[in-house]
Amino acid sequence: MTGNNKRQNNHELLTDDDRLSQLGAGFRANLVVAASVGAYGSVLGLMAAQKGLTWYQLLLMNLSVFAGSAQFVMVDMWVPPLPLFEMTLAVLVINMRYLLIGASLNPLFRGRSFFHKLLFMHLVADENWAMTMARFHRLRTTSYFLLGGGLCVLSAWCIGTLTGHRFGAVISNPETYGLDFAFVAVFTALVFSFWRGRQDLLPWGITVLLAVITEKIVPGKWYILAGGIGGALASAFLPDKPAGLDQKAQPHRANENPTAAKRPSGAKFSDKPAGLDQKAQPQQTNEREEKEGGK
């Protein structure tokens, strides 16, 4: 059994002190992202206030959903009468990535009860998941570290959203300050944070095309679902980038500068001919000898 497996199979040996230690470590590790989470949440709170949500409705949404992207979509769709079915489907599509996140966390939950998994996974966000996986391969990490990070992120999220809601209730005309553009700005930043390169062009194009067409012919917010599902399916069925593509490109780049390719690894870069310094050395030696002889 490897050292990593031994570390991850010690869950059953955890004492109360171990659990508290892991919980605190997870909380502290996520403090570095708490400020950005709070700032991001304040935009949601501002939007929620303009949509007419009360602070306790927003707090209930935070505690029950706890998914930033999904909550932004829910608030954007918050128009009486509430489209509950469309809203639920939109949240499911947006949160499909948690299937992969949950699978990656399987070693932390091995041997745990269903209730334990249900409670701890509810407090998983992108931030504390990333912190947990970064530590998992270096140090002994348990699901209590994940939980501590989730509590930190949830606290920052609630403080940010409720603070934004308070300011949103005071500002009667958000268009004056350009705050009506907050939703577009936040989602534009989110979208480009997922950009991986040229291979995303086709799925993203299909997403935009389906969303625009659906918005024109189907009333309501169904364009969110059409674009999300269509883009996800396109990405799933497209072939991956050939593994040898980068390897084939490397010799080509080397041939662009054959001099650099032949230069020894320890040689200094210089534009002088290779033999110039060698020819100059005997002359310099003779000059020194003449000076010494003159003395």
Beta strands, then each sheet from edge to edge (+ up, - down):
end
